[in-house]
Amino acid sequence: MWIKRSVAALLAAVMALPLLAGARPFPADIKRGRMTPGYYPDLTMDGQPRKLSPAARIFNQDNMIEMPASLRGSGILVYYTEDANGDIKEVWILTDEEAAQGMPAPSR
């Protein structure tokens, strides 16, 4: 009996972890735009041709790394950062809640 309770408590704790995570942390130098993926490393940001940096990371709505080749669609609302060369370094695909809000306060 105590084993079932322990397993149930552990399962409940694991399922609650995403709720405790809260809002995603975004760097202070983010920009907001609409991204349309192209053939790697090319993409379009706000209608302008751009490139992903060699070490670019794209985070999906669950904050998991997304491979550029797996992205589909156009006009995806994102936050992004640029490297010293002006290439796009990091991209966060926004959730519906994040898209409805304005730019977040810097966290780092």
C-alpha positions in Angstrom: 0.0 0.0 0.0 2.8 2.5 0.9 4.5 1.7 -2.4 1.5 2.7 -4.4 1.3 6.0 -2.4 5.0 6.6 -2.9 4.8 6.0 -6.6 1.7 8.3 -6.9 3.4 11.0 -4.9 6.5 10.8 -7.1 4.4 10.8 -10.3 2.5 13.9 -9.1 5.8 15.7 -8.2 7.3 14.9 -11.6 4.2 16.1 -13.4 4.2 19.4 -11.4 7.8 20.3 -12.5 6.8 22.2 -15.7 4.4 24.3 -13.6 7.1 25.3 -11.3 9.4 26.3 -14.2 7.5 29.5 -14.8 8.3 31.9 -17.7 11.2 31.2 -20.0 14.2 33.4 -19.3 15.1 35.6 -22.3 18.3 37.6 -22.6 18.3 41.4 -22.4 19.3 41.9 -26.1 16.3 40.0 -27.7 14.4 41.2 -30.7 11.0 40.2 -31.8 10.2 39.2 -35.4 8.4 36.9 -37.8 10.5 34.1 -39.2 10.0 32.0 -42.3 12.5 29.1 -42.4 14.4 28.4 -45.7 17.1 26.0 -46.7 19.7 26.0 -43.9 21.3 28.4 -43.0 19.0 30.8 -44.8 15.8 32.2 -43.4 13.6 35.2 -43.7 13.1 37.5 -40.7 10.5 40.2 -41.1 10.7 39.9 -44.9 14.5 40.3 -45.0 16.8 37.5 -46.0 19.0 36.4 -43.0 21.3 33.6 -42.0 21.6 31.4 -38.9 25.0 31.5 -37.3 27.0 28.3 -37.4 26.2 27.6 -33.7 22.6 28.8 -33.8 20.0 27.3 -31.5 16.3 27.3 -32.1 14.0 26.6 -29.1 10.4 25.5 -29.6 7.4 26.4 -27.4 8.5 23.7 -24.9 12.0 25.2 -24.7 13.4 22.2 -26.4 16.0 22.4 -29.2 14.4 22.3 -32.7 16.4 21.3 -35.8 16.2 24.0 -38.5 15.3 21.4 -41.1 12.2 20.3 -39.1 10.7 23.8 -39.1 7.6 24.3 -41.2 5.4 27.3 -41.8 5.8 31.0 -42.5 5.5 34.1 -40.4 6.4 32.2 -37.1 6.4 34.8 -34.3 9.8 34.5 -32.5 12.2 36.3 -30.2 15.8 36.2 -31.5 19.3 37.4 -30.8 22.2 38.2 -33.2 25.9 37.5 -33.0 28.7 40.0 -33.7 28.4 39.4 -37.5 24.7 40.1 -37.5 23.7 36.4 -38.0 20.9 35.0 -36.0 22.3 33.2 -32.9 19.3 32.1 -30.9 15.6 31.8 -31.7 12.7 31.2 -29.4 9.4 30.2 -31.0 6.7 31.9 -29.0 3.8 30.3 -27.3 0.3 31.8 -27.7 0.7 33.4 -24.2 4.1 34.9 -25.0 2.9 36.2 -28.3 0.0 38.0 -26.7 2.3 39.8 -24.3 4.7 42.6 -25.1 8.5 42.3 -24.9 9.5 40.7 -21.6 11.7 42.4 -19.0 15.3 41.3 -19.3 16.3 38.4 -17.0 20.1 38.3 -17.6 
